[in-house]
Structure formats: C-alpha cells, structure tokens
Amino acid sequence: MISRLPAWVWTGAGTLAFVAGMVNVVGYIGFEHQALSHLSGTTSQLGTALARGALGPAAQLMAVMSAFVAGAFASGLLIRGRALELGRPYGAALALEAVLLTSAVPLFERGNLAGALLAAAACGLQNGLTTTYSGALLRTTHLTGMFTDLGVHLGNRLRGIPADARRAALCVLVIAGFLGGGIAGALLFPHLGYRTLLLPALLVGATGIAYVAYDLQRRGQTSLPP
C-alpha cells in the first residue's frame, strides 16, 4: 500500500502520461495507424502480418518493437534500478527522451520509418524509467495496468476490503493524463503535423529540468548543518 505520494510523483506521472498520449496519437493519426507508446497492438499486427506472409510490414513492425525495447534498455543503463527514487538520473533520461522526440519530427515529415523508431524508443525509455513506487507498478505509456488496478480497487471497496485510495487516485491521474494528451495531439496534428511532437519534447525537457532542480534543492537542504 502506498503510504504517501510526494508532489514530484504526482506531477511526473501526470505529465509523462500526457506526453505518451500525445506521441501515441501522432503515430496513430500520421504514421500508418501505428501505436508507438505500447506494444500490445503492434504484436497483434505482427502476428497478422506473419500469418498473411506480408514480410515487409512484419519487418517494419518488428523494427518498431525493437526500438521500444532499445529505449527501455537505455533506461536500464541510465537509471540502474527499478524503484522510483529521488537521486536517480531521471533528468538525463528525460533529456534523452526530449532529443529523441525532437529528432523524430524531420524524419516523420519525410515519411522515414526512422521517425517512428525514434518516437517508439522515446516511449520505451519513458516506460522504463517509471517502473515502481513503494512496491506499486507505475506505467505512463499504456493504460491496461492502470485500468486493471482501478477495477480491482473498486471491487475490493464494494466487498468492504481495505483498498489503497492513493493508488487508485494515481491510476485515475495516469488515465486522465494519457487521455488528455491524446485529445491534445488529435487537435493539434491537423494544424502542426508532426511538429506536434515538439510539445511533448518540450514538456519532457521541462520535467527533467524541474526534477534536477528539485533534487539539487533537496540535497542542499539535507547537507546543511543542524
């Protein structure tokens, strides 16, 4: 059970879910209805392509999946741990995600598959750096786990079983953030095209800067003599 949720967890989770929602919608609307922030649908598409013997589309889908895994791999190298804790180099990971999203824009505009690969890698990186907090699984690039946890919470409450209200609130926050990002992406894409990705890149970069500033301030306070 989550005993407390610091403000930086709430802010980070909501912002990153919003970012993932935008990125996924841009991929869905603009690039062959391709999901970028999660791999469930991509895996189903891959199975369909293989069953039909469509090797070209299958190779493209496998490339997107590999890029997502590569992003998560980079997160593992940078963060070196699964628990969400202050002091870890999340600022560097978020800066890399911002670079990946920004770099994807001109590639997308040229119809280059590399744009989708960079965006998928950014999502894999983000999903890898938000892993667990106080033993609770925390994901910001897909919602299956969030909806599942929320449903279990409501079922427990109905049966009178003690449930973690903060965990349920976190699920609602991530769901709302992802949905809000999807709405924003869908509204902006007709006007900005793939440059819509510059907004989530900016948000990720700002989140990274805010995290670094907060962590430095915290360290400065703890290092002061009593």
N, CA and C of each residue as an Amber inpcrd file, in Angstrom:
protein
   678
   0.8410000  -1.2010000   0.0000000   0.0000000   0.0000000   0.0000000
   0.8760000   1.2500000   0.0000000   0.5280000   2.2360000  -0.8140000
   1.3070000   3.4700000  -0.8970000   0.9500000   4.3530000   0.2910000
   1.9180000   4.6020000   1.1740000   1.6410000   5.3760000   2.3670000
   1.5270000   6.8710000   2.0720000   2.3170000   7.3570000   1.1210000
   2.2780000   8.7720000   0.7700000   2.7860000   8.9320000  -0.6510000
   2.3400000   9.9880000  -1.2870000   2.7740000  10.2810000  -2.6490000
   3.3210000  11.7010000  -2.6840000   4.6410000  11.8570000  -2.7950000
   5.2110000  13.2050000  -2.8850000   4.6970000  13.9320000  -4.1270000
   4.7710000  15.2360000  -4.0790000   4.2640000  16.0480000  -5.1850000
   4.9800000  15.7330000  -6.4860000   6.2850000  15.4170000  -6.4100000
   7.0390000  15.1660000  -7.6460000   6.5670000  13.9030000  -8.3480000
   6.0310000  12.9320000  -7.5810000   5.4960000  11.7150000  -8.1990000
   4.1990000  12.0390000  -8.9420000   3.3160000  12.7880000  -8.2870000
   2.0600000  13.1710000  -8.9290000   2.3200000  13.9620000 -10.2120000
   3.1790000  14.9720000 -10.0960000   3.4600000  15.8420000 -11.2490000
   4.0980000  15.0650000 -12.3870000   5.1040000  14.2600000 -12.0550000
   5.7940000  13.4970000 -13.0860000   4.8940000  12.4960000 -13.7770000
   4.0960000  11.7700000 -12.9920000   3.2220000  10.7510000 -13.5760000
   2.1950000  11.3730000 -14.5180000   1.5690000  12.4570000 -14.0760000
   0.5680000  13.1070000 -14.9170000   1.1600000  13.6790000 -16.1920000
   2.3110000  14.3350000 -16.0730000   2.9480000  14.9440000 -17.2390000
   3.4030000  13.8940000 -18.2410000   4.0450000  12.8310000 -17.7490000
   4.5620000  11.8170000 -18.6590000   3.4320000  11.0300000 -19.3200000
   2.3370000  10.8090000 -18.6110000   1.1850000  10.1550000 -19.2390000
   0.6160000  11.0260000 -20.3570000   0.5470000  12.3350000 -20.1160000
   0.0830000  13.2800000 -21.1400000   0.9870000  13.2190000 -22.3610000
   2.2960000  13.1960000 -22.1240000   3.2680000  13.1080000 -23.2130000
   3.0520000  11.8380000 -24.0350000   2.9210000  10.7050000 -23.3530000
   2.7420000   9.4330000 -24.0570000   1.4520000   9.4260000 -24.8670000
   0.3920000  10.0100000 -24.3200000  -0.8670000  10.0840000 -25.0540000
  -0.7290000  10.8680000 -26.3400000   0.0100000  11.9670000 -26.2930000
   0.2300000  12.7770000 -27.4950000   1.0550000  12.0170000 -28.5280000
   2.1430000  11.4150000 -28.0800000   3.0240000  10.7060000 -29.0100000
   2.2710000   9.5660000 -29.6850000   1.4930000   8.8360000 -28.9170000
   0.7840000   7.6970000 -29.4870000  -0.2490000   8.1250000 -30.5160000
  -0.9390000   9.2150000 -30.2540000  -1.9400000   9.7080000 -31.2000000
  -1.2770000  10.2000000 -32.4870000  -0.1340000  10.8610000 -32.3630000
   0.5780000  11.3210000 -33.5620000   0.9710000  10.1280000 -34.4340000
   1.4550000   9.0580000 -33.7890000   1.7820000   7.8650000 -34.5600000
   0.5560000   7.2320000 -35.1880000  -0.5440000   7.2300000 -34.4560000
  -1.7580000   6.5910000 -34.9510000  -2.3810000   7.3780000 -36.1050000
  -2.4380000   8.7000000 -35.9580000  -3.0600000   9.5230000 -36.9910000
  -2.1390000   9.6680000 -38.2030000  -0.8410000   9.8940000 -37.9300000
   0.0410000  10.3000000 -39.0050000   0.8770000   9.2200000 -39.6340000
   1.1050000   8.0980000 -38.9380000   2.0380000   7.1160000 -39.4750000
   1.4020000   5.7320000 -39.4970000   0.6030000   5.4710000 -40.4940000
   0.0680000   4.1410000 -40.7730000  -0.6730000   3.5290000 -39.5890000
  -1.3610000   4.3670000 -38.8210000  -2.1160000   3.8780000 -37.6520000
  -1.2390000   3.0160000 -36.7430000  -0.0050000   3.4760000 -36.5590000
   0.9730000   2.7130000 -35.7920000   1.0230000   3.2060000 -34.3490000
   0.6820000   2.3310000 -33.3860000   0.8620000   2.6570000 -31.9770000
   2.3520000   2.7310000 -31.6750000   2.7330000   3.7090000 -30.8590000
   4.1430000   3.9010000 -30.5450000   4.4480000   3.7780000 -29.0550000
   3.4520000   3.9950000 -28.2020000   3.7160000   4.0380000 -26.7700000
   3.5570000   2.6870000 -26.0810000   3.0860000   1.6830000 -26.7840000
   2.9310000   0.3440000 -26.2120000   2.9900000  -0.6760000 -27.3540000
   3.1320000  -1.9420000 -26.9920000   3.4110000  -2.9560000 -27.9990000
   2.3310000  -4.0280000 -28.1290000   1.2590000  -3.9510000 -27.3760000
   0.2230000  -4.9920000 -27.4640000  -0.3940000  -5.0470000 -28.8590000
  -0.8650000  -3.8800000 -29.3260000  -1.4540000  -3.8460000 -30.6530000
  -0.4440000  -4.1280000 -31.7390000   0.7820000  -3.6550000 -31.5390000
   1.8390000  -3.9010000 -32.5220000   2.1310000  -5.3880000 -32.6520000
   2.1300000  -6.0880000 -31.5110000   2.3600000  -7.5280000 -31.5470000
   1.2330000  -8.2440000 -32.2720000  -0.0170000  -7.8090000 -32.0740000
  -1.1440000  -8.3950000 -32.7910000  -1.0200000  -8.1410000 -34.2870000
  -0.6230000  -6.9110000 -34.6510000  -0.4220000  -6.5980000 -36.0600000
   0.6860000  -7.4490000 -36.6650000   1.7350000  -7.6820000 -35.8700000
   2.8310000  -8.5130000 -36.3510000   2.3590000  -9.9380000 -36.6020000
   1.5610000 -10.4730000 -35.6810000   1.0270000 -11.8170000 -35.8800000
   0.1840000 -11.9120000 -37.1390000  -0.6380000 -10.8870000 -37.3740000
  -1.4700000 -10.8590000 -38.5710000  -0.6180000 -10.7940000 -39.8320000
   0.4120000  -9.9320000 -39.7970000   1.2860000  -9.7880000 -40.9670000
   2.0200000 -11.0950000 -41.2710000   2.4980000 -11.7630000 -40.2310000
   3.2030000 -13.0270000 -40.4400000   2.2730000 -14.1030000 -40.9720000
   1.0380000 -14.1200000 -40.4620000   0.0690000 -15.1090000 -40.9300000
  -0.2530000 -14.9110000 -42.4030000  -0.2260000 -13.6630000 -42.8530000
  -0.5330000 -13.3670000 -44.2520000   0.7020000 -13.4380000 -45.1470000
   1.8480000 -13.6430000 -44.5410000   3.0720000 -13.6860000 -45.3330000
   3.5300000 -12.3300000 -45.8060000   3.0560000 -11.2660000 -45.1370000
   3.4430000  -9.9030000 -45.5050000   4.7460000  -9.5590000 -44.8010000
   5.8580000  -9.9340000 -45.4050000   7.1480000  -9.8170000 -44.7410000
   7.6060000  -8.3590000 -44.5920000   7.2580000  -7.5080000 -45.5430000
   7.6490000  -6.1010000 -45.4510000   7.0230000  -5.4220000 -44.2440000
   5.6800000  -5.4420000 -44.1240000   5.0530000  -4.8680000 -42.9370000
   5.5060000  -5.5360000 -41.6410000   5.7330000  -6.8440000 -41.6860000
   6.1970000  -7.5490000 -40.4890000   7.5590000  -7.0240000 -40.0440000
   8.4510000  -6.7870000 -41.0020000   9.7770000  -6.2620000 -40.6700000
   9.6720000  -4.8680000 -40.0600000   8.7670000  -4.0580000 -40.5830000
   8.5750000  -2.7090000 -40.0520000   8.0590000  -2.7750000 -38.6110000
   7.1000000  -3.6480000 -38.3660000   6.5470000  -3.7930000 -37.0210000
   7.6020000  -4.2930000 -36.0430000   8.4100000  -5.2310000 -36.4900000
   9.4740000  -5.7440000 -35.6300000  10.5010000  -4.6590000 -35.3300000
  10.7260000  -3.7700000 -36.2870000  11.6580000  -2.6690000 -36.0610000
  11.1330000  -1.7220000 -34.9890000   9.8330000  -1.4210000 -35.0410000
   9.2230000  -0.5540000 -34.0260000   9.3050000  -1.2090000 -32.6480000
   9.0170000  -2.4900000 -32.5790000   9.1010000  -3.2030000 -31.3060000
  10.5250000  -3.1990000 -30.7740000  11.4880000  -3.4200000 -31.6530000
  12.8920000  -3.4270000 -31.2410000  13.3240000  -2.0550000 -30.7460000
  12.8190000  -0.9940000 -31.3830000  13.1630000   0.3590000 -30.9600000
  12.6210000   0.6360000 -29.5590000  11.4000000   0.1950000 -29.2850000
  10.8210000   0.3720000 -27.9540000  11.6840000  -0.3310000 -26.9080000
  12.0810000  -1.5680000 -27.2010000  12.9250000  -2.3340000 -26.2810000
  14.2740000  -1.6390000 -26.1090000  14.8140000  -1.0860000 -27.1890000
  16.0910000  -0.3810000 -27.1030000  15.9800000   0.8330000 -26.1840000
  14.8450000   1.5260000 -26.2510000  14.6370000   2.6540000 -25.3470000
  14.5910000   2.2160000 -23.8940000  13.8890000   1.1090000 -23.6240000
  13.8430000   0.5770000 -22.2680000  15.2260000   0.1140000 -21.8160000
  15.9890000  -0.4510000 -22.7590000  17.3630000  -0.8690000 -22.4740000
  18.2130000   0.3330000 -22.0600000  18.0740000   1.4400000 -22.7870000
  18.8090000   2.6530000 -22.4400000  18.4130000   3.1530000 -21.0600000
  17.1230000   3.0360000 -20.7320000  16.6580000   3.4350000 -19.4060000
  17.3270000   2.6030000 -18.3220000  17.4330000   1.2940000 -18.5690000
  18.0920000   0.4300000 -17.5980000  19.5410000   0.8030000 -17.3880000
  20.2290000   1.1890000 -18.4720000  21.6280000   1.5960000 -18.3540000
  21.7640000   2.8980000 -17.5640000  20.8360000   3.8280000 -17.7910000
  20.9320000   5.1320000 -17.1560000  20.4870000   5.1060000 -15.6930000
  19.3380000   4.4570000 -15.4370000  18.7240000   4.5430000 -14.1140000
  19.3210000   3.5380000 -13.1380000  19.6430000   2.3480000 -13.6340000
  20.2650000   1.3040000 -12.8060000  19.4200000   0.9520000 -11.5870000
  18.1630000   0.6710000 -11.8100000  17.2840000   0.2580000 -10.7240000
  15.8440000   0.3290000 -11.1540000  14.9790000  -0.4090000 -10.4740000
  13.5740000  -0.4590000 -10.8500000  12.6920000   0.4250000  -9.9720000
  13.1600000   0.7620000  -8.7770000  12.3360000   1.5550000  -7.8730000
  12.4490000   3.0410000  -8.2140000  11.3190000   3.7390000  -8.1500000
  11.2740000   5.1780000  -8.4190000  11.7340000   5.9070000  -7.1640000
  12.9350000   6.4940000  -7.2150000  13.5320000   7.1130000  -6.0390000
  14.2280000   8.4130000  -6.4240000  14.1550000   9.3850000  -5.5320000
  14.9100000  10.6100000  -5.7370000  16.3960000  10.3040000  -5.7400000
  17.1400000  11.0520000  -6.5280000  18.5790000  10.8580000  -6.6080000
  19.0130000  10.0930000  -7.8340000  18.0950000   9.3640000  -8.4550000
  18.4500000   8.6590000  -9.6840000  18.5030000   9.6540000 -10.8550000
  19.2660000   9.3430000 -11.9050000  19.4740000  10.3030000 -13.0080000
  18.2900000  10.3920000 -13.9730000  17.1190000  10.6960000 -13.4410000
  15.9550000  10.8270000 -14.3160000  16.0850000  12.0250000 -15.2450000
  16.7910000  13.0640000 -14.7990000  16.9670000  14.2430000 -15.6450000
  17.6660000  13.9020000 -16.9480000  18.7150000  13.0720000 -16.8750000
  19.4340000  12.6730000 -18.0840000  18.5460000  11.8340000 -18.9930000
  17.7510000  10.9330000 -18.3990000  16.8600000  10.0880000 -19.1940000
  15.7990000  10.9270000 -19.8950000  15.2380000  11.9040000 -19.1920000
  14.2170000  12.7580000 -19.7880000  14.8130000  13.6580000 -20.8630000
  16.0440000  14.1050000 -20.6650000  16.7120000  14.8970000 -21.7030000
  16.9070000  14.0670000 -22.9670000  17.2950000  12.8140000 -22.8000000
  17.4530000  11.9250000 -23.9630000  16.1180000  11.7010000 -24.6580000
  15.0510000  11.5340000 -23.8850000  13.7250000  11.3560000 -24.4920000
  13.3360000  12.5870000 -25.3060000  13.6100000  13.7720000 -24.7590000
  13.2930000  15.0030000 -25.4830000  14.0720000  15.0780000 -26.7950000
  15.3310000  14.6740000 -26.7820000  16.1540000  14.6680000 -28.0030000
  15.5780000  13.6910000 -29.0270000  15.1770000  12.5070000 -28.5610000
  14.6200000  11.5070000 -29.4730000  13.3420000  12.0170000 -30.1370000
  12.4510000  12.6140000 -29.3520000  11.1890000  13.1100000 -29.9110000
  11.4360000  14.2610000 -30.8900000  12.3460000  15.1560000 -30.5420000
  12.6530000  16.2750000 -31.4290000  13.2730000  15.7870000 -32.7350000
  14.1710000  14.8210000 -32.6250000  14.8460000  14.2870000 -33.8120000
  13.8870000  13.5170000 -34.7110000  12.8010000  12.9950000 -34.1300000
  11.8390000  12.2220000 -34.9210000  11.0380000  13.0960000 -35.8780000
  10.8890000  14.3830000 -35.5550000   9.9990000  15.2500000 -36.3320000
  10.4140000  15.3410000 -37.8030000  11.6570000  15.7560000 -38.1420000
  12.0050000  15.8660000 -39.5700000  11.9770000  14.5230000 -40.2950000
  12.2530000  13.4410000 -39.5930000  12.2010000  12.1180000 -40.2120000
  10.7630000  11.7300000 -40.5340000   9.8660000  11.9920000 -39.6080000
   8.4450000  11.7530000 -39.8610000   7.9760000  12.5530000 -41.0670000
   8.3980000  13.8140000 -41.1320000   7.9400000  14.6910000 -42.2130000
   8.4100000  14.2110000 -43.5810000   9.5080000  13.4540000 -43.6080000
   9.9910000  12.8850000 -44.8710000   9.4460000  11.4810000 -45.1110000
   8.5530000  11.0120000 -44.2130000   7.9970000   9.6830000 -44.3650000
   8.9860000   8.5820000 -44.0750000   9.9950000   8.9000000 -43.2960000
  11.0530000   7.9480000 -42.9850000  10.6630000   7.1160000 -41.7690000
  10.8020000   5.8040000 -41.8750000  10.4820000   4.9090000 -40.7630000
  11.2820000   5.2350000 -39.5120000  12.4560000   5.8250000 -39.6770000
  13.3010000   6.1470000 -38.5270000  12.5980000   7.0940000 -37.5620000
  11.6750000   7.9130000 -38.0650000  10.9180000   8.7870000 -37.1770000
  10.0990000   7.9880000 -36.1780000   9.4100000   6.9630000 -36.6790000
   8.6280000   6.1010000 -35.7990000   9.5280000   5.3390000 -34.8290000
  10.6980000   4.9550000 -35.3020000  11.6180000   4.2130000 -34.4330000
  12.1120000   5.0880000 -33.2930000  12.4510000   6.3450000 -33.5820000
  12.9120000   7.2410000 -32.5270000  11.7960000   7.5290000 -31.5300000
  10.5800000   7.7350000 -32.0290000   9.4530000   8.0030000 -31.1290000
   9.1440000   6.7850000 -30.2600000   9.2040000   5.5920000 -30.8480000
   8.9700000   4.3680000 -30.0710000  10.0630000   4.1740000 -29.0260000
  11.3180000   4.4780000 -29.4050000  12.4150000   4.3770000 -28.4450000
  12.2140000   5.3520000 -27.2920000  11.7040000   6.5570000 -27.5940000
  11.4280000   7.5330000 -26.5430000  10.3910000   7.0000000 -25.5630000
   9.3690000   6.3330000 -26.0970000   8.3300000   5.7670000 -25.2320000
   8.8680000   4.6060000 -24.4010000   9.6970000   3.7730000 -25.0060000
  10.3040000   2.6880000 -24.2560000  11.1870000   3.2050000 -23.1430000
  11.9410000   4.2610000 -23.4290000  12.7810000   4.9010000 -22.4220000
  11.9260000   5.4300000 -21.2780000  10.8470000   6.1220000 -21.6140000
   9.9690000   6.6800000 -20.5750000   9.3280000   5.5860000 -19.7390000
   8.8580000   4.5400000 -20.3880000   8.2010000   3.4830000 -19.6510000
   9.1800000   2.7390000 -18.7440000  10.4320000   2.7000000 -19.1560000
  11.4340000   2.0390000 -18.3500000  11.8280000   2.8290000 -17.1230000
  11.7920000   4.1570000 -17.2050000  12.2320000   4.9400000 -16.0550000
  11.1300000   5.1210000 -15.0220000   9.8790000   4.8920000 -15.3740000
   8.7910000   4.9090000 -14.3870000   8.3560000   3.4700000 -14.1630000
   8.9750000   2.8300000 -13.2220000   8.7410000   1.3980000 -13.0110000
   7.9190000   1.1270000 -11.7680000   8.4970000   1.3350000 -10.5930000
   7.7390000   1.0770000  -9.3760000   7.9190000   2.2130000  -8.3830000
   6.8880000   2.4040000  -7.5480000   6.9970000   3.3350000  -6.4440000
   6.3400000   2.7010000  -5.2320000   7.1170000   2.5400000  -4.1520000
   6.6270000   1.8960000  -2.9280000   6.0230000   0.5350000  -3.2280000
   6.6390000  -0.2020000  -4.1420000   6.1770000  -1.5480000  -4.4620000
   5.0260000  -1.6040000  -5.4390000   4.4800000  -0.4570000  -5.8250000
   3.3500000  -0.4200000  -6.7620000   3.8680000  -0.1790000  -8.1710000
   3.3540000  -0.9510000  -9.1310000   3.7790000  -0.8100000 -10.5140000
   3.2290000   0.4880000 -11.0850000   4.0980000   1.2430000 -11.7230000
   3.7160000   2.5340000 -12.2810000   4.1690000   2.6090000 -13.7300000
   3.2060000   2.6950000 -14.6440000   3.4960000   2.8520000 -16.0620000
   2.7810000   4.0950000 -16.5750000   3.4210000   4.7940000 -17.5190000
   2.8100000   6.0160000 -18.0390000   2.5830000   5.9830000 -19.5370000
   3.0020000   4.9140000 -20.2370000   2.8380000   4.8930000 -21.6890000
   1.7350000   3.9490000 -22.1540000   1.0930000   3.2530000 -21.2490000
  -0.0700000   2.4330000 -21.6030000  -0.9600000   2.3050000 -20.3780000
  -2.2140000   1.9220000 -20.5870000  -3.2150000   2.0400000 -19.5210000
  -3.7930000   0.7190000 -19.0410000  -3.4100000  -0.4030000 -19.6210000
  -4.0180000  -1.6750000 -19.2240000  -3.8560000  -1.9240000 -17.7300000
  -2.6360000  -1.7480000 -17.2210000  -2.4040000  -1.9640000 -15.7980000
  -3.1490000  -0.9700000 -14.9330000  -3.2520000   0.2720000 -15.3930000
  -3.9530000   1.2920000 -14.6210000  -5.4400000   0.9780000 -14.5160000
  -6.0490000   0.5860000 -15.6350000  -7.4660000   0.2260000 -15.6080000
  -7.6980000  -1.0320000 -14.7720000  -6.7680000  -1.9800000 -14.8570000
  -6.8970000  -3.2100000 -14.0730000  -6.8420000  -2.9030000 -12.5840000
  -5.8540000  -2.1200000 -12.1660000  -5.7200000  -1.7730000 -10.7540000
  -6.9280000  -0.9910000 -10.2560000  -7.4370000  -0.1020000 -11.0990000
  -8.6040000   0.6800000 -10.7100000  -9.8220000  -0.2220000 -10.5350000
 -10.0100000  -1.1670000 -11.4580000 -11.1330000  -2.0920000 -11.3350000
 -11.0280000  -2.9600000 -10.0980000  -9.8270000  -3.4550000  -9.7970000
  -9.6210000  -4.2590000  -8.5890000  -9.9210000  -3.4310000  -7.3440000
  -9.4810000  -2.1840000  -7.3560000  -9.7360000  -1.2900000  -6.2230000
 -11.2400000  -1.1350000  -5.9740000 -11.9900000  -0.8860000  -7.0630000
 -13.4270000  -0.7000000  -6.9100000 -14.1050000  -1.9790000  -6.4360000
 -13.6520000  -3.1330000  -6.9450000 -14.2090000  -4.4020000  -6.4890000
 -13.9430000  -4.6490000  -5.0220000 -12.7270000  -4.3400000  -4.5740000
 -12.4050000  -4.5020000  -3.1610000 -13.2370000  -3.5870000  -2.2840000
 -13.3920000  -2.3590000  -2.7300000 -14.2020000  -1.4140000  -1.9520000
 -15.6340000  -1.8950000  -1.8240000 -16.1850000  -2.4520000  -2.9020000
 -17.5570000  -2.9410000  -2.8720000 -17.7120000  -4.0940000  -1.8860000
 -16.6800000  -4.9280000  -1.7380000 -16.7160000  -6.0480000  -0.8110000
 -16.3140000  -5.6530000   0.6040000 -15.9760000  -4.3910000   0.8060000
 -15.5780000  -3.9400000   2.1300000 -14.1520000  -4.2780000   2.4870000
 -13.3280000  -4.6340000   1.4910000 -11.9300000  -4.9670000   1.7220000
 -11.1170000  -3.6780000   1.6940000 -10.2040000  -3.4730000   2.6580000
  -9.3770000  -2.2620000   2.6460000  -8.6310000  -2.1210000   1.3250000
  -8.6830000  -0.9390000   0.7630000  -8.0540000  -0.6920000  -0.5350000
  -7.2130000   0.5700000  -0.4560000  -6.2720000   0.6730000  -1.3540000
  -5.3210000   1.7830000  -1.3780000  -5.8920000   2.9320000  -2.2060000
  -6.4410000   3.9270000  -1.5260000  -7.0730000   5.0440000  -2.2250000
  -6.0660000   5.8530000  -3.0200000  -4.8420000   5.9850000  -2.4970000
  -3.8350000   6.7680000  -3.2190000  -3.4380000   6.0670000  -4.5150000
  -3.3500000   4.7490000  -4.4700000  -3.0370000   4.0020000  -5.6860000
  -4.1310000   4.2010000  -6.7250000  -5.3910000   4.1690000  -6.2820000
  -6.4980000   4.3850000  -7.2090000  -6.4470000   5.7920000  -7.7940000
  -6.1240000   6.7730000  -6.9610000  -6.0310000   8.1490000  -7.4440000
  -4.9020000   8.2920000  -8.4570000  -3.7920000   7.5890000  -8.2300000
  -2.6790000   7.6180000  -9.1770000  -3.0960000   7.0080000 -10.5120000
  -3.8700000   5.9260000 -10.4610000  -4.3720000   5.3060000 -11.6920000
  -5.2410000   6.2850000 -12.4740000  -6.1370000   6.9720000 -11.7600000
  -7.0220000   7.9390000 -12.4070000  -6.2040000   9.0690000 -13.0260000
  -5.1700000   9.5170000 -12.3210000  -4.3160000  10.5820000 -12.8360000
  -3.6420000  10.1680000 -14.1390000  -3.0630000   8.9620000 -14.1680000
  -2.3740000   8.4960000 -15.3680000  -3.3620000   8.3230000 -16.5240000
  -4.5200000   7.7500000 -16.2370000  -5.5400000   7.5690000 -17.2760000
  -5.9720000   8.9170000 -17.8460000  -6.2540000   9.8730000 -16.9500000
  -6.6930000  11.2020000 -17.3960000  -5.5890000  11.9070000 -18.1690000
  -4.3450000  11.7570000 -17.7160000  -3.2370000  12.3910000 -18.4170000
  -3.0480000  11.8370000 -19.8150000  -3.1050000  10.5170000 -19.9390000
  -2.9450000   9.8760000 -21.2480000  -4.0800000  10.2860000 -22.1790000
  -5.3130000  10.2890000 -21.6650000  -6.4590000  10.7020000 -22.4750000
  -6.3400000  12.1590000 -22.8880000  -5.9410000  13.0180000 -21.9430000
  -5.7780000  14.4360000 -22.2650000  -4.7110000  14.6550000 -23.3190000
  -3.6160000  13.8990000 -23.2230000  -2.5800000  14.0060000 -24.2350000
  -3.0680000  13.5630000 -25.6010000  -3.8840000  12.5060000 -25.6270000
  -4.4500000  12.0470000 -26.8850000  -5.3590000  13.0840000 -27.5170000
  -6.1800000  13.7200000 -26.6790000  -7.0720000  14.7710000 -27.1870000
  -6.2590000  15.9340000 -27.7450000  -5.2450000  16.3530000 -26.9870000
  -4.4130000  17.4750000 -27.4310000  -3.6980000  17.1370000 -28.7380000
  -3.1650000  15.9230000 -28.8200000  -2.4760000  15.5270000 -30.0440000
  -3.3950000  15.5000000 -31.2440000  -4.6120000  14.9840000 -31.0410000
  -5.5740000  14.9150000 -32.1400000  -6.0140000  16.3040000 -32.5990000
  -6.0990000  17.2600000 -31.6640000  -6.4960000  18.6180000 -32.0180000
  -5.3690000  19.3840000 -32.7210000  -4.1320000  19.1140000 -32.3160000
  -3.0020000  19.8670000 -32.8550000  -2.4820000  19.3080000 -34.1760000
  -2.5920000  17.9990000 -34.3680000  -1.9810000  17.3870000 -35.5460000
  -2.4860000  17.9670000 -36.8660000  -3.7770000  18.2440000 -37.0390000
  -4.2250000  18.8200000 -38.3160000  -3.5890000  20.1720000 -38.6140000
  -3.1290000  20.8810000 -37.5930000  -2.5420000  22.2080000 -37.7920000
  -1.0110000  22.1760000 -37.8240000  -0.4160000  21.3350000 -37.0050000
   1.0390000  21.3170000 -36.8740000   1.6960000  20.1130000 -37.5210000
   0.9210000  19.0950000 -37.8410000   1.5050000  17.8840000 -38.3740000
   2.4240000  17.2320000 -37.3530000   3.5340000  16.7020000 -37.8370000
   4.4500000  16.0070000 -36.9360000   5.1700000  16.9490000 -35.9770000
   5.1010000  18.2520000 -36.2520000   5.6860000  19.2000000 -35.3090000
   4.9280000  19.2030000 -33.9830000   3.7810000  18.5470000 -33.9520000
   3.0680000  18.3600000 -32.6880000   3.9640000  17.6920000 -31.6520000
   4.8960000  16.8590000 -32.1020000   5.7900000  16.1570000 -31.1800000
   6.7330000  17.0980000 -30.4450000   6.8790000  18.3170000 -30.9310000
   7.7490000  19.2640000 -30.2450000   7.1650000  19.6570000 -28.8870000
   5.8450000  19.6210000 -28.7580000   5.2320000  19.9420000 -27.4660000
   5.5600000  18.8900000 -26.4110000   5.3340000  17.5860000 -26.6700000
   5.7560000  16.6110000 -25.6580000   7.2530000  16.6370000 -25.4030000
   8.0580000  16.9420000 -26.4390000   9.5050000  17.0550000 -26.2230000
   9.8040000  18.1830000 -25.2500000   9.1070000  19.2990000 -25.4180000
   9.2960000  20.4380000 -24.5170000   8.8500000  20.0900000 -23.0980000
   7.7270000  19.4060000 -22.9800000   7.2250000  19.0260000 -21.6590000
   8.1750000  18.0660000 -20.9510000   8.7000000  17.1040000 -21.7040000
   9.6420000  16.1540000 -21.1180000  10.9100000  16.8750000 -20.6640000
  11.4180000  17.7640000 -21.5110000  12.6140000  18.5090000 -21.1470000
  12.3940000  19.3610000 -19.9140000  11.2390000  20.0410000 -19.8560000
  10.9280000  20.8770000 -18.6920000  10.7860000  20.0330000 -17.4350000
  10.1860000  18.8430000 -17.5710000  10.0510000  17.9500000 -16.4290000
  11.4210000  17.5090000 -15.9220000  12.3260000  17.2110000 -16.8440000
  13.6760000  16.8230000 -16.4550000  14.4050000  17.9430000 -15.7250000
  14.2740000  19.1700000 -16.2260000  14.9210000  20.3170000 -15.5810000
  14.3320000  20.5360000 -14.1890000  13.0000000  20.4420000 -14.0880000
  12.3450000  20.6260000 -12.7950000  12.7870000  19.5600000 -11.8010000
  12.9240000  18.3260000 -12.2700000  13.3660000  17.2520000 -11.3900000
  14.7780000  17.5090000 -10.8730000  15.6870000  17.8880000 -11.7770000
  17.0660000  18.1440000 -11.3720000  17.1210000  19.2810000 -10.3570000
  16.3640000  20.3590000 -10.6110000  16.3550000  21.4930000  -9.6860000
  15.8120000  21.0750000  -8.3190000  14.7380000  20.2880000  -8.3210000
  14.1440000  19.8300000  -7.0680000  15.1040000  18.9460000  -6.3010000
  15.7790000  18.0500000  -7.0060000  16.7020000  17.1300000  -6.3480000
  17.9080000  17.8710000  -5.7860000  18.4250000  18.8590000  -6.5250000
  19.5550000  19.6410000  -6.0340000  19.1650000  20.4440000  -4.8020000
  17.9510000  21.0120000  -4.8280000  17.4770000  21.7680000  -3.6680000
  17.3450000  20.8580000  -2.4510000  16.8090000  19.6620000  -2.6720000
  16.6460000  18.7110000  -1.5700000  17.9960000  18.3170000  -0.9920000
  18.9650000  18.0620000  -1.8630000  20.2900000  17.6800000  -1.3830000
  20.9450000  18.8170000  -0.6200000  20.7260000  20.0580000  -1.0960000
  21.2970000  21.1890000  -0.3940000  20.7140000  21.3520000   0.9950000
  19.4300000  21.0980000   1.1270000  18.7860000  21.2180000   2.4390000
  19.2630000  20.1400000   3.4040000  19.4430000  18.9180000   2.8950000
  19.8680000  17.8230000   3.7640000  21.3220000  17.9360000   4.1610000
  22.1190000  18.6820000   3.3760000  23.5360000  18.8220000   3.6820000
  23.8190000  19.9600000   4.6400000  22.7960000  20.7920000   4.9340000
  23.0020000  21.8940000   5.8550000  23.2380000  21.3820000   7.2650000
  24.1510000  21.9980000   8.0300000  24.3960000  21.5660000   9.4060000
  23.1900000  21.8440000  10.2860000  22.9320000  21.0200000  11.2830000
  21.7890000  21.2540000  12.1700000  21.9840000  22.5060000  13.0120000
